[in-house]
Amino acid sequence: MTAPAIPQAPPLAEYAALHVELLQHFQVTSDGLSLALGRSGERLVAYLALEDRSLARDHIAGALWLDTSQVRAAANLRRALSLARRRAPGLIRSTAHRLSLASGVGVDVRAQRRLTEAIISGERATVNAGELRLLRGDLLPDWDEPWLVASRQELRQLRLISLEAVAAAHLGEGRPASALAVALRVACEEPLRESAHRLVVEAHLAQGNWAEAARHYMSYRTLLWTELGLRPGSGMEGLMMPVLNDSFLTT
């Protein structure tokens, strides 16, 4: 009697589709189902996803466990890798000395980077609803890992610049309501960001809502003076000249 064949692990391409989310929150999904990796597994996957390249194990251990010895950090890395392998097979590609995310794993931050680069370069002028969701929310805002700080700041600025570019494109296409919705999001996230407030005012004026434009301008002007002792720039005040008299703008 022939012994039954022992099932073999499927090749990487046959694993369920894996996706890593780092915007607003951390999550790994397989065909839409969330996978629990534990805190150490999450940190490892987030680091690999953000770096987006093959890295030496010693480098990863040193970055993730700064305050421990090299031996302890290496042990922590082995445990995190073992946990991630068990709970998300096929997610991490490993060799004796290097780790990376497996090819084909989707990462929302990578998609966001591609989108912001296309918008800022002028290759794209507008985005659809699904793409707009990529421009909402910061990189793991509830995490306090030191290795996240620089990337979080960079991605935030690229995201806000891109949203402003989308709002400006909507204005240029004669879609002030859409421009207003996008510009207001940026202004709410960064209350002192004049470029966003200027777009809000432009959108109100394009709709003929002069009172709304004046109300928003005066609110921003007051906030800027209260917080920083500054006045709006000449571009902002130039927009308001047809609405408010010169004596108000110079007081």
C-alpha positions in Angstrom: 0.0 0.0 0.0 1.4 3.3 -1.0 1.9 5.8 1.8 0.0 9.0 1.4 2.0 11.9 0.1 3.0 14.5 2.6 1.6 17.9 1.6 4.2 20.4 0.7 4.0 24.1 1.7 2.8 26.1 -1.3 5.2 28.4 -3.1 5.0 32.1 -2.2 2.9 33.0 -5.2 0.1 30.7 -3.9 -0.2 32.3 -0.5 -3.3 34.4 0.1 -2.9 38.1 -0.9 -1.1 39.9 1.9 -1.4 43.6 2.6 0.2 45.9 5.2 -1.4 49.1 6.4 0.6 51.7 8.2 -1.5 54.8 7.6 -3.6 55.8 10.6 -3.1 52.3 12.1 -1.2 49.1 11.8 -2.9 46.1 10.2 -1.8 43.0 8.2 -4.6 41.4 6.2 -4.7 38.2 4.2 -7.6 38.3 1.6 -9.2 40.9 3.8 -8.9 39.0 7.1 -6.8 40.7 9.8 -3.8 38.8 11.2 -2.6 39.3 14.8 1.2 39.5 14.9 1.8 40.6 18.4 3.7 43.8 19.3 7.1 42.6 18.3 5.9 41.1 15.0 4.1 44.4 14.2 7.2 46.4 14.8 9.3 44.2 12.6 6.8 44.2 9.8 6.3 48.0 10.0 10.0 48.6 9.9 10.5 46.3 6.8 7.5 47.8 5.1 8.7 51.4 5.6 12.3 50.7 4.6 11.1 48.9 1.5 14.4 47.1 0.9 16.5 44.1 2.0 18.2 44.8 5.3 20.9 43.1 7.4 19.5 41.4 10.5 22.0 43.1 12.7 20.8 46.5 11.3 17.1 45.7 12.0 17.8 44.4 15.5 19.8 47.5 16.4 17.1 49.9 15.0 14.2 48.2 16.8 15.9 47.4 20.1 18.2 50.4 20.7 18.4 50.1 24.4 19.4 46.5 24.6 22.6 44.6 24.0 23.4 43.2 20.6 22.9 39.7 21.8 19.5 40.5 23.4 18.4 42.5 20.3 19.3 39.6 18.0 17.2 37.3 20.2 14.3 39.7 20.2 14.5 39.8 16.4 14.5 36.0 16.1 11.3 35.8 18.3 9.6 38.5 16.3 10.4 36.8 13.0 9.2 33.4 14.3 5.9 35.0 15.4 5.4 36.8 12.1 6.2 33.6 10.1 3.7 31.5 12.1 0.9 34.0 11.9 1.5 35.5 8.4 3.2 32.8 6.3 4.8 34.3 3.2 4.9 37.8 4.5 8.7 38.1 5.2 11.5 36.9 3.0 14.6 35.8 4.9 18.1 34.6 4.3 20.8 33.8 6.7 21.7 37.4 7.2 19.0 39.6 5.6 15.2 40.3 5.8 12.7 42.0 3.7 9.0 41.9 2.9 8.2 39.3 0.3 7.6 40.6 -3.2 3.9 41.0 -4.0 3.0 42.2 -0.5 0.9 45.3 -0.8 1.8 48.3 1.4 -0.4 51.4 1.7 2.6 53.7 2.3 4.2 52.6 -0.9 1.0 53.4 -2.8 0.8 56.8 -1.1 4.3 57.6 -2.1 3.7 56.7 -5.7 0.5 58.8 -5.7 2.1 61.9 -4.0 5.1 61.7 -6.4 2.7 61.6 -9.4 0.7 64.6 -8.1 3.6 66.8 -7.1 5.4 66.1 -10.4 2.3 67.2 -12.4 1.8 63.7 -13.8 -1.6 63.5 -12.0 -3.9 66.5 -11.5 -6.9 64.7 -9.9 -7.6 61.6 -7.9 -10.5 59.2 -7.5 -12.3 58.5 -4.2 -10.1 55.5 -3.5 -6.9 57.4 -4.0 -8.1 60.3 -1.9 -8.4 57.9 1.0 -4.6 57.3 0.7 -4.1 61.0 1.4 -5.8 60.9 4.7 -4.1 60.1 8.0 -0.5 60.0 9.2 2.0 57.2 9.5 1.2 55.2 12.6 0.2 58.3 14.7 -0.2 56.3 17.9 3.3 54.8 17.8 6.2 56.6 19.5 9.1 54.7 17.9 12.1 56.9 17.2 12.7 55.4 13.7 9.2 56.6 12.7 9.7 60.3 13.3 11.5 61.4 10.1 9.4 59.3 7.8 6.2 60.5 9.5 7.1 64.1 9.0 8.2 63.6 5.4 5.1 61.7 4.4 2.8 64.2 6.2 4.3 67.1 4.2 4.1 65.2 0.9 0.5 64.3 1.7 -0.6 67.9 2.6 1.2 69.3 -0.5 -0.6 66.7 -2.7 -4.0 67.5 -1.2 -3.4 71.2 -1.9 -2.4 70.4 -5.5 -5.6 68.4 -5.9 -7.7 71.3 -4.5 -6.0 73.7 -6.9 -6.7 71.4 -9.8 -10.4 71.2 -8.8 -10.5 75.0 -8.8 -8.8 75.1 -12.2 -11.5 72.7 -13.5 -14.3 74.9 -12.2 -15.2 72.5 -9.3 -15.0 74.9 -6.3 -17.1 72.7 -4.1 -14.7 69.7 -4.5 -11.8 72.1 -4.0 -13.3 73.4 -0.8 -13.8 69.9 0.7 -10.2 69.0 0.1 -8.7 72.3 1.2 -10.8 72.3 4.4 -9.3 69.0 5.3 -5.8 70.4 5.1 -6.7 73.6 6.9 -8.2 71.5 9.8 -5.2 69.3 10.1 -2.8 72.3 10.0 -4.6 75.3 11.3 -1.7 77.7 10.7 -0.9 76.5 7.1 -1.6 79.6 5.0 -1.5 77.9 1.6 -4.5 75.7 2.7 -6.5 78.6 4.0 -5.8 80.6 0.8 -7.4 77.7 -1.2 -10.4 77.7 1.1 -10.9 81.4 0.5 -10.4 81.0 -3.2 -13.0 78.2 -3.3 -15.6 80.3 -1.4 -15.0 83.3 -3.7 -15.3 81.0 -6.8 -18.8 80.0 -5.5 -19.7 83.6 -4.9 -19.8 83.1 -1.1 -18.1 86.3 -0.2 -19.4 86.3 3.4 -18.0 82.8 3.9 -14.7 83.8 2.4 -14.5 86.9 4.8 -15.5 84.8 7.8 -12.8 82.2 7.1 -10.2 84.8 6.4 -10.9 86.7 9.6 -10.9 83.6 11.7 -7.5 82.6 10.2 -6.1 86.1 10.6 -7.1 86.2 14.3 -5.6 82.7 14.9 -2.3 83.6 13.2 -1.9 86.8 15.2 -2.9 85.1 18.5 -0.6 82.1 18.0 2.4 83.7 16.3 2.0 87.4 16.2 2.0 87.4 12.4 -0.3 88.7 9.7 -1.4 86.8 6.6 0.8 87.1 3.6 0.3 89.5 0.7 -1.2 86.7 -1.5 -3.9 86.0 1.0 -4.7 89.7 1.6 -4.8 90.3 -2.1 -7.5 87.8 -2.5 -9.6 89.6 0.1 -9.2 93.1 -1.3 -12.5 93.0 -3.3 -14.3 91.8 -0.2 -12.8 93.8 2.7 -11.9 97.5 2.7 -8.2 98.6 2.8 -8.5 100.1 6.3 -9.4 96.6 7.8 -6.5 94.9 6.0 -3.9 97.4 7.3 -5.1 97.4 11.0 
